[in-house]
Amino acid sequence: MSVDPMAYEAQFFGFTPQTCLLRIYIAFQDHLFEVMQAVEQVILKKLEGIPDSEISPVQIHKCQETHPFSEEKFQLLKKEIEELQEKYKVELCTEQALLAELEEQKTVKAKLKETLTFFDELENIGRDHGTSNFRESLVSLVQNCRKLQNIRDNLRLLQALGPPGSQKT
């Protein structure tokens, strides 16, 4: 059973991240519209205050009319926004994957450190008991273990065959 993080966020915060971003986007648009109106008023007042100004408010509106905002430009901007949002989502997923990888590496590093500490302790024990080279003693130990395993296997085989002379031929 997987938990949908969006449901948790909506329950905890009272809204989803998309709702929050939409509200910020709308607030930004409203504020931008108000600022543009204020800028237009300031420009018009400055023009009125300049004596012998050759630029009239009508000319400013004509310059704006010659470079109007078209539906085609709006659609291009909308498409660009969608592409950027998609890239942002991909980057978020990539970031999450990298963070998960980093956590996994931290876990592996901790286990590796434990293993190295264990081998250091074994080497110290070997030195305390007169073994100068830990690697050589480890190789010897592995060889002895294999010999003991072979002996054990042979004994099991002999037990399976039974005592000598009791075999049926």
Secondary structure as the mmCIF struct_conf table of DSSP 4:
data_model
#
loop_
_struct_conf.conf_type_id
_struct_conf.id
_struct_conf.beg_label_comp_id
_struct_conf.beg_label_asym_id
_struct_conf.beg_label_seq_id
_struct_conf.end_label_comp_id
_struct_conf.end_label_asym_id
_struct_conf.end_label_seq_id
HELX_RH_AL_P HELX_RH_AL_P1 PRO A 5 PHE A 13
BEND BEND1 GLY A 14 PHE A 15
HELX_RH_AL_P HELX_RH_AL_P2 PRO A 17 GLY A 49
BEND BEND2 ILE A 50 ILE A 50
TURN_TY1_P TURN_TY1_P1 PRO A 51 ASP A 52
HELX_RH_AL_P HELX_RH_AL_P3 PRO A 57 THR A 66
BEND BEND3 HIS A 67 HIS A 67
HELX_RH_AL_P HELX_RH_AL_P4 GLU A 71 ASP A 128
TURN_TY1_P TURN_TY1_P2 HIS A 129 GLY A 130
HELX_RH_AL_P HELX_RH_AL_P5 PHE A 134 LEU A 161
BEND BEND4 PRO A 163 PRO A 163
TURN_TY1_P TURN_TY1_P3 PRO A 164 GLY A 165
#
